[in-house]
Amino acid sequence: MEKRTWTPPQLLELAGGYWSTCALHAGVKLDLFTPLSAGPLSAQELASRINCDSRGLAMLLDALAAMDLLDKTGERYAATPFAGRFLSRTSPDYLGHIIMHHHHLMSSWTKLDQAVQSGEPVRERVSHEDVEASRESFLMGMFNLAMQIAPMIVPQIDLSGRRRLLDLGGGPGTYAVHFCRKNPDLTAVVCDLPTTRSFAEQTVERFGLSDRISFEARDFESEELPTGFDVAWLSHVLHGIGPKSCATVLKKAVSALEPGGLILVQEFILEDSKDAPLFPALFSLNMLLGTPEGQSYSQGELFGLLAAAGATDMRRIALQLPNGAGVIAATVPG
């Protein structure tokens, strides 16, 4: 892979890049894009609606306009079509949950040097947090991401003839929904922590699949799994735990499958040298900040973990996914 050639202006742009990030986060947190997608408003008009200082709000609106997320005509602002689609709460394509999840992570990233020095996390594990706002942003953020990615993945995976899917660590159950919509004869069980139940059941009901998708509350790191499945889907589960725990979870997943069952693992996958792609390498740092042993894994490591769990015929499905994501398939011997 060709190395990037840096210049001082590029380096300084990177160093201050969080300014734009914080402006976006503030716009989403204040929910500016929802009213501005309904029609143009002045800063004063919007400030009176959201109980905000008009001077500070005008500065933020101007910055968001400079970022091409708002259009400004005279003294009135309106959401661009893109922002109206992805940043308005009234849109079915709203991505604000995952943006707020990223916002909740920011304070820990300012302590990255401390985590590197100590080798210990500097925040609570988000999926296990009791803070409702953080948990909602995390789980519904996973819904936001899966709604973008699942349509790229599900049509490329042949589940014909398979009847029962285990969505392990499935959170709101978005992938279970997409697999069941694609495969009319398939039923699914979403297996995750008890705190995710309401989010999963609401998502499944929203898509009219409550008769085909159920929820099992389990801490799959410490508890046994239900059995009798012929396909298991683990999407972004392994990066939150260390290699020994990965081995345990994968053995449980293999044991939950009938002979000939298919196990599918989606992760942000590093090259075996571990210095590329960029996003999985940075995501490994995110796991350092928030988990005792989590990390991004290379394809070779994932193949080895699956083999040690008793799976065979490991292969990476040919998919073009963002952020270095990939799906690895393996088979339980018959």
ABEGO torsion letter per residue (X at the ends): XBBBBBBAAAAAAAAAAAAAAAAAAAAAAAGAAAAAAAEBBBAAAAAAAAGBBAAAAAAAAAAAAAAGABBBBEABBBBBAAAAAAABAABAABAAAAAAAAAAAAAAAAAAAAAAAAGBBABBBAAABABAAAAAAAAAAAAAAAAAAAAAAAAABBABGBABBBBBGAEAGAAAAAAAAABAABBBBBBBBAAAAAAAAAAAAAAGAAAABBBBBBBAAABBBBBGBABBBBBGAAAABBAAAAAAAAAAAAAABBBGBBBBBBBBBBBAAGAOBAAAAAAAAAAAAABAABBBBBAAAAAAAAAAAGBBGBBBBBBBBBGGBBBBBBBBBX
